[in-house]
Amino acid sequence: MTYTFSTLPPSGPGDLPALIRWFLDHDPLIPNNLEILEEAHRALCGAEDGLTYERHLGRTIADDLRIYDSRELLEQHLTLLTTVYARTLQTLRARASQLPRFRSPVDLPEPERREMWASCFTLGLTATRLRVEGWIYRLKHGELPTVEKVAPKRRASARARGAHRGPR
């Protein structure tokens, strides 16, 4: 996980909404087509009390940081997110390759439409969580986390370690 920006984020974990907004606006590695992500959010989550994709993302990251509150737990969590991201990207690419004129999930029939929205949503949410939470890890611990995709045999062990999260 690397971070190369022409300017650095102006805020840290104390201003999570500003940090998320900065990453969505400036990070070239995040698949941040917000129009698609907002549509995916509406299709999957509805318009619950005006909850937008960005606010959903903020709540999710805040929960992650509260739950994975130690260096070890956050590093394990980032490792699992890396695996989710890689698998979701692989699934999305496989689906899109079967659709030569694919432009948006809106163009697909059900249930393929919902599945594609879910993949788009998961990919965007996971990518942003990885980048923002990885940045926060770096700020807190002075170094980048050691993150790699979890191999299938290690996955059950990693889940078991992550399942014991400590007090909330």
Backbone as CSV, one residue per row, in Angstrom:
resi,resn,N_x,N_y,N_z,CA_x,CA_y,CA_z,C_x,C_y,C_z
1,MET,0.858,-1.167,0.000,0.000,0.000,0.000,0.901,1.226,0.000
2,THR,0.799,2.026,-1.025,1.618,3.228,-1.109,0.722,4.451,-1.205
3,TYR,1.302,5.576,-0.841,0.581,6.840,-0.912,1.492,7.859,-1.576
4,THR,1.195,8.197,-2.809,1.947,9.237,-3.494,0.954,10.277,-3.995
5,PHE,1.008,11.443,-3.387,0.102,12.525,-3.736,0.931,13.778,-3.990
6,SER,0.410,14.658,-4.839,1.093,15.936,-5.040,0.924,16.826,-3.810
7,THR,-0.175,16.664,-3.106,-0.383,17.327,-1.818,-0.890,16.279,-0.848
8,LEU,-0.675,16.486,0.425,-1.109,15.525,1.435,-2.483,15.902,1.977
9,PRO,-3.223,14.907,2.463,-4.527,15.227,3.062,-4.352,16.232,4.195
10,PRO,-5.197,17.257,4.255,-5.049,18.295,5.261,-5.594,17.897,6.631
11,SER,-6.265,16.758,6.717,-6.883,16.394,7.982,-6.574,14.946,8.317
12,GLY,-6.844,14.617,9.550,-6.604,13.258,10.021,-7.867,12.651,10.590
13,PRO,-7.713,11.659,11.453,-8.875,10.951,11.996,-9.837,11.840,12.778
14,GLY,-9.355,12.980,13.259,-10.226,13.886,14.007,-11.286,14.545,13.145
15,ASP,-11.060,14.613,11.856,-12.033,15.189,10.925,-12.262,14.186,9.793
16,LEU,-12.878,13.088,10.145,-13.083,11.990,9.199,-13.853,12.405,7.946
17,PRO,-14.930,13.199,8.038,-15.626,13.597,6.807,-14.722,14.357,5.832
18,ALA,-13.883,15.258,6.347,-12.973,16.009,5.467,-11.915,15.095,4.870
19,LEU,-11.431,14.139,5.654,-10.434,13.197,5.155,-11.023,12.325,4.044
20,ILE,-12.227,11.826,4.248,-12.891,11.013,3.220,-13.104,11.839,1.959
21,ARG,-13.596,13.043,2.102,-13.835,13.919,0.946,-12.536,14.159,0.192
22,TRP,-11.440,14.386,0.919,-10.156,14.614,0.266,-9.765,13.392,-0.561
23,PHE,-9.884,12.195,0.011,-9.525,10.980,-0.724,-10.410,10.795,-1.950
24,LEU,-11.690,11.049,-1.815,-12.589,10.906,-2.966,-12.240,11.897,-4.073
25,ASP,-11.775,13.073,-3.692,-11.443,14.104,-4.679,-10.049,13.978,-5.273
26,HIS,-9.081,13.434,-4.515,-7.681,13.509,-4.926,-6.977,12.179,-5.168
27,ASP,-7.490,11.091,-4.655,-6.758,9.832,-4.736,-7.009,9.147,-6.076
28,PRO,-5.991,9.051,-6.928,-6.180,8.456,-8.252,-6.385,6.935,-8.219
29,LEU,-6.129,6.290,-7.082,-6.271,4.837,-7.016,-7.660,4.377,-6.604
30,ILE,-8.459,5.274,-6.069,-9.813,4.908,-5.648,-10.739,4.965,-6.860
31,PRO,-11.484,3.878,-7.099,-12.473,3.949,-8.189,-13.629,4.824,-7.735
32,ASN,-13.462,6.113,-7.916,-14.370,7.066,-7.287,-15.322,7.750,-8.266
33,ASN,-15.939,6.991,-9.126,-16.978,7.560,-9.951,-18.201,7.712,-9.046
34,LEU,-18.297,8.858,-8.417,-19.328,9.055,-7.392,-20.745,8.944,-7.943
35,GLU,-20.929,9.257,-9.195,-22.261,9.118,-9.792,-22.700,7.649,-9.758
36,ILE,-21.821,6.753,-10.166,-22.140,5.325,-10.140,-22.283,4.830,-8.707
37,LEU,-21.392,5.292,-7.816,-21.459,4.833,-6.431,-22.720,5.331,-5.725
38,GLU,-23.131,6.563,-5.998,-24.383,7.069,-5.420,-25.577,6.271,-5.949
39,GLU,-25.572,5.976,-7.243,-26.667,5.185,-7.826,-26.679,3.778,-7.240
40,ALA,-25.499,3.185,-7.087,-25.408,1.853,-6.472,-25.933,1.901,-5.043
41,HIS,-25.584,2.947,-4.318,-26.057,3.096,-2.941,-27.578,3.186,-2.889
42,ARG,-28.149,4.005,-3.773,-29.619,4.142,-3.806,-30.281,2.807,-4.180
43,ALA,-29.704,2.099,-5.163,-30.287,0.835,-5.609,-30.229,-0.240,-4.526
44,LEU,-29.182,-0.230,-3.738,-28.998,-1.277,-2.733,-29.512,-0.905,-1.350
45,CYS,-29.417,0.362,-0.991,-29.732,0.783,0.378,-30.970,1.663,0.481
46,GLY,-31.483,2.123,-0.656,-32.606,3.043,-0.621,-32.133,4.435,-0.248
47,ALA,-33.066,5.286,0.051,-32.744,6.668,0.406,-33.045,6.906,1.876
48,GLU,-32.565,6.002,2.716,-32.817,6.043,4.146,-32.366,7.360,4.772
49,ASP,-33.306,8.177,5.178,-33.028,9.439,5.876,-31.953,10.291,5.199
50,GLY,-31.953,10.295,3.877,-30.979,11.108,3.162,-29.556,10.587,3.244
51,LEU,-29.392,9.327,3.635,-28.058,8.743,3.734,-27.468,8.598,2.335
52,THR,-26.365,9.268,2.088,-25.682,9.211,0.801,-24.564,8.174,0.874
53,TYR,-23.990,7.888,-0.271,-22.841,6.986,-0.320,-21.722,7.509,0.591
54,GLU,-21.442,8.791,0.502,-20.345,9.364,1.282,-20.613,9.264,2.785
55,ARG,-21.839,9.514,3.203,-22.175,9.387,4.631,-22.134,7.931,5.073
56,HIS,-22.606,7.024,4.195,-22.530,5.588,4.476,-21.060,5.191,4.681
57,LEU,-20.214,5.664,3.786,-18.784,5.409,3.862,-18.213,5.933,5.186
58,GLY,-18.595,7.148,5.571,-18.119,7.733,6.828,-18.523,6.905,8.036
59,ARG,-19.759,6.456,8.051,-20.212,5.617,9.172,-19.453,4.300,9.214
60,THR,-19.236,3.708,8.039,-18.537,2.427,7.966,-17.102,2.563,8.459
61,ILE,-16.409,3.599,8.010,-15.019,3.811,8.435,-14.960,4.115,9.929
62,ALA,-15.866,4.933,10.426,-15.894,5.239,11.862,-16.105,3.958,12.672
63,ASP,-17.013,3.095,12.222,-17.227,1.813,12.899,-15.967,0.953,12.859
64,ASP,-15.325,0.889,11.683,-14.092,0.102,11.566,-13.046,0.580,12.564
65,LEU,-12.858,1.888,12.646,-11.825,2.432,13.523,-12.157,2.216,15.000
66,ARG,-13.436,2.177,15.312,-13.859,1.918,16.687,-13.665,0.439,17.039
67,ILE,-13.995,-0.444,16.111,-13.905,-1.891,16.349,-12.461,-2.373,16.312
68,TYR,-11.728,-1.973,15.294,-10.347,-2.424,15.119,-9.426,-1.377,15.736
69,ASP,-9.439,-1.326,17.052,-8.833,-0.219,17.779,-7.381,-0.437,18.208
70,SER,-6.783,-1.527,17.802,-5.364,-1.718,18.080,-4.613,-1.832,16.753
71,ARG,-3.324,-1.672,16.830,-2.478,-1.769,15.634,-2.668,-3.127,14.947
72,GLU,-2.630,-4.196,15.715,-2.733,-5.542,15.159,-4.101,-5.793,14.518
73,LEU,-5.157,-5.406,15.212,-6.499,-5.620,14.671,-6.726,-4.819,13.395
74,LEU,-6.271,-3.559,13.374,-6.452,-2.742,12.180,-5.645,-3.312,11.018
75,GLU,-4.446,-3.785,11.289,-3.633,-4.372,10.223,-4.303,-5.636,9.666
76,GLN,-4.842,-6.485,10.538,-5.558,-7.687,10.079,-6.795,-7.299,9.275
77,HIS,-7.499,-6.296,9.737,-8.689,-5.820,9.037,-8.326,-5.321,7.637
78,LEU,-7.245,-4.547,7.524,-6.815,-4.042,6.223,-6.407,-5.194,5.300
79,THR,-5.816,-6.226,5.859,-5.457,-7.405,5.059,-6.714,-8.064,4.499
80,LEU,-7.724,-8.220,5.330,-8.975,-8.833,4.850,-9.672,-7.934,3.831
81,LEU,-9.650,-6.618,4.037,-10.238,-5.703,3.053,-9.523,-5.817,1.705
82,THR,-8.211,-6.012,1.733,-7.442,-6.188,0.501,-7.936,-7.400,-0.265
83,THR,-8.220,-8.465,0.444,-8.728,-9.683,-0.184,-10.118,-9.465,-0.764
84,VAL,-10.984,-8.803,-0.027,-12.330,-8.494,-0.520,-12.242,-7.644,-1.779
85,TYR,-11.376,-6.633,-1.752,-11.211,-5.757,-2.913,-10.758,-6.558,-4.132
86,ALA,-9.734,-7.380,-3.968,-9.198,-8.150,-5.100,-10.251,-9.090,-5.682
87,ARG,-10.991,-9.746,-4.838,-12.022,-10.674,-5.323,-13.183,-9.935,-5.998
88,THR,-13.568,-8.804,-5.434,-14.658,-8.029,-6.030,-14.243,-7.496,-7.388
89,LEU,-13.017,-7.005,-7.489,-12.509,-6.503,-8.767,-12.478,-7.623,-9.810
90,GLN,-12.039,-8.793,-9.406,-11.998,-9.943,-10.311,-13.412,-10.299,-10.789
91,THR,-14.364,-10.323,-9.889,-15.753,-10.620,-10.242,-16.321,-9.569,-11.177
92,LEU,-16.079,-8.307,-10.877,-16.583,-7.208,-11.699,-15.995,-7.264,-13.109
93,ARG,-14.712,-7.504,-13.206,-14.073,-7.618,-14.525,-14.629,-8.798,-15.317
94,ALA,-14.840,-9.907,-14.648,-15.380,-11.090,-15.335,-16.786,-10.811,-15.860
95,ARG,-17.623,-10.183,-15.043,-18.981,-9.858,-15.480,-18.967,-8.861,-16.635
96,ALA,-18.158,-7.818,-16.500,-18.109,-6.774,-17.537,-17.551,-7.324,-18.848
97,SER,-16.632,-8.271,-18.785,-16.056,-8.818,-20.022,-17.086,-9.606,-20.829
98,GLN,-18.117,-10.075,-20.179,-19.180,-10.809,-20.862,-20.202,-9.863,-21.491
99,LEU,-20.055,-8.577,-21.226,-20.997,-7.571,-21.712,-20.231,-6.552,-22.555
100,PRO,-20.048,-6.801,-23.848,-19.189,-5.944,-24.665,-19.615,-4.471,-24.724
101,ARG,-20.874,-4.180,-24.564,-21.339,-2.784,-24.642,-21.759,-2.234,-23.287
102,PHE,-21.237,-2.821,-22.249,-21.604,-2.422,-20.893,-21.160,-0.992,-20.604
103,ARG,-22.079,-0.184,-20.124,-21.765,1.191,-19.725,-22.191,1.439,-18.281
104,SER,-23.315,0.879,-17.872,-23.827,1.096,-16.523,-24.742,-0.066,-16.144
105,PRO,-24.801,-0.412,-14.848,-25.726,-1.458,-14.416,-27.183,-1.168,-14.783
106,VAL,-27.519,0.100,-14.985,-28.885,0.478,-15.359,-29.316,-0.247,-16.633
107,ASP,-28.368,-0.522,-17.515,-28.669,-1.149,-18.800,-28.917,-2.652,-18.713
108,LEU,-28.715,-3.240,-17.547,-28.837,-4.689,-17.394,-30.224,-5.088,-16.897
109,PRO,-30.652,-6.293,-17.224,-31.906,-6.805,-16.662,-31.664,-7.312,-15.232
110,GLU,-32.742,-7.440,-14.479,-32.628,-8.054,-13.148,-32.442,-9.547,-13.341
111,PRO,-31.768,-10.275,-12.514,-31.046,-9.902,-11.298,-29.617,-9.423,-11.568
112,GLU,-29.178,-9.475,-12.828,-27.811,-9.046,-13.153,-27.567,-7.591,-12.752
113,ARG,-28.585,-6.758,-12.890,-28.437,-5.340,-12.530,-28.068,-5.202,-11.053
114,ARG,-28.829,-5.849,-10.199,-28.573,-5.751,-8.753,-27.198,-6.314,-8.400
115,GLU,-26.819,-7.429,-9.020,-25.500,-8.015,-8.765,-24.383,-7.063,-9.186
116,MET,-24.560,-6.395,-10.327,-23.541,-5.466,-10.792,-23.481,-4.235,-9.889
117,TRP,-24.660,-3.736,-9.456,-24.662,-2.612,-8.507,-23.924,-3.012,-7.234
118,ALA,-24.192,-4.214,-6.747,-23.549,-4.688,-5.520,-22.029,-4.758,-5.694
119,SER,-21.572,-5.230,-6.830,-20.127,-5.298,-7.083,-19.515,-3.900,-7.152
120,CYS,-20.170,-2.985,-7.854,-19.674,-1.602,-7.948,-19.604,-0.961,-6.567
121,PHE,-20.656,-1.129,-5.791,-20.733,-0.551,-4.454,-19.637,-1.125,-3.556
122,THR,-19.502,-2.446,-3.549,-18.501,-3.100,-2.710,-17.088,-2.675,-3.105
123,LEU,-16.838,-2.601,-4.399,-15.508,-2.207,-4.875,-15.163,-0.786,-4.428
124,GLY,-16.065,0.153,-4.654,-15.807,1.538,-4.270,-15.671,1.697,-2.765
125,LEU,-16.576,1.092,-2.026,-16.559,1.197,-0.565,-15.279,0.589,-0.003
126,THR,-14.908,-0.578,-0.500,-13.717,-1.266,0.002,-12.450,-0.502,-0.349
127,ALA,-12.364,0.007,-1.571,-11.173,0.753,-1.982,-10.978,1.986,-1.119
128,THR,-12.038,2.722,-0.871,-11.912,3.939,-0.074,-11.599,3.597,1.379
129,ARG,-12.228,2.569,1.899,-11.926,2.144,3.265,-10.448,1.779,3.393
130,LEU,-9.937,1.026,2.437,-8.524,0.643,2.466,-7.609,1.860,2.488
131,ARG,-7.853,2.779,1.597,-6.970,3.938,1.478,-7.072,4.855,2.705
132,VAL,-8.284,5.161,3.142,-8.461,6.072,4.284,-7.970,5.414,5.574
133,GLU,-8.359,4.181,5.810,-7.959,3.505,7.043,-6.462,3.203,7.038
134,GLY,-5.896,2.918,5.870,-4.451,2.742,5.760,-3.708,4.037,6.073
135,TRP,-4.261,5.156,5.607,-3.666,6.461,5.893,-3.724,6.740,7.392
136,ILE,-4.838,6.441,8.019,-4.983,6.654,9.458,-4.005,5.755,10.222
137,TYR,-3.859,4.525,9.774,-2.874,3.622,10.371,-1.489,4.270,10.313
138,ARG,-1.146,4.809,9.147,0.159,5.463,8.967,0.315,6.648,9.921
139,LEU,-0.724,7.455,10.063,-0.665,8.594,10.971,-0.479,8.153,12.419
140,LYS,-1.186,7.110,12.812,-1.135,6.648,14.204,0.162,5.916,14.536
141,HIS,0.683,5.136,13.582,1.792,4.242,13.889,3.103,4.605,13.194
142,GLY,3.080,5.663,12.386,4.312,6.152,11.783,4.866,5.329,10.641
143,GLU,4.118,4.348,10.192,4.545,3.518,9.067,3.318,2.949,8.366
144,LEU,3.534,2.474,7.158,2.443,1.852,6.427,2.199,0.449,6.969
145,PRO,0.957,-0.004,6.946,0.694,-1.367,7.408,1.271,-2.393,6.428
146,THR,1.570,-3.562,6.942,1.997,-4.666,6.096,0.722,-5.384,5.671
147,VAL,0.338,-5.171,4.432,-0.931,-5.702,3.938,-0.682,-6.504,2.685
148,GLU,-1.249,-7.690,2.647,-1.197,-8.503,1.441,-2.475,-9.311,1.362
149,LYS,-2.795,-9.741,0.187,-3.996,-10.538,-0.032,-3.875,-11.844,0.760
150,VAL,-4.954,-12.226,1.413,-4.967,-13.434,2.217,-5.170,-14.643,1.312
151,ALA,-4.265,-15.615,1.412,-4.396,-16.861,0.657,-5.561,-17.662,1.231
152,PRO,-6.235,-18.507,0.410,-7.408,-19.246,0.885,-7.194,-20.017,2.182
153,LYS,-6.043,-20.659,2.372,-5.808,-21.433,3.590,-5.660,-20.546,4.812
154,ARG,-5.153,-19.332,4.629,-4.966,-18.415,5.749,-6.233,-17.658,6.093
155,ARG,-7.203,-17.649,5.177,-8.403,-16.841,5.368,-9.155,-17.220,6.643
156,ALA,-9.362,-18.519,6.877,-10.104,-18.955,8.060,-9.376,-18.535,9.327
157,SER,-8.066,-18.642,9.325,-7.275,-18.231,10.478,-7.361,-16.726,10.700
158,ALA,-7.288,-15.962,9.622,-7.378,-14.503,9.732,-8.753,-14.081,10.233
159,ARG,-9.792,-14.751,9.737,-11.145,-14.431,10.214,-11.266,-14.736,11.695
160,ALA,-10.721,-15.867,12.113,-10.804,-16.248,13.527,-10.102,-15.207,14.396
161,ARG,-8.930,-14.730,13.960,-8.226,-13.706,14.737,-9.011,-12.401,14.739
162,GLY,-9.603,-12.041,13.601,-10.370,-10.802,13.507,-11.681,-10.870,14.243
163,ALA,-12.197,-12.082,14.458,-13.490,-12.242,15.131,-13.390,-11.825,16.592
164,HIS,-12.204,-11.955,17.202,-12.049,-11.510,18.576,-11.571,-10.078,18.540
165,ARG,-12.496,-9.179,18.582,-12.206,-7.764,18.365,-11.979,-7.002,19.648
166,GLY,-12.261,-7.613,20.759,-12.096,-6.887,22.005,-13.339,-6.070,22.334
167,PRO,-13.279,-5.296,23.406,-14.464,-4.503,23.811,-14.766,-3.398,22.823
168,ARG,-16.042,-3.123,22.682,-16.483,-2.054,21.772,-16.604,-0.761,22.490
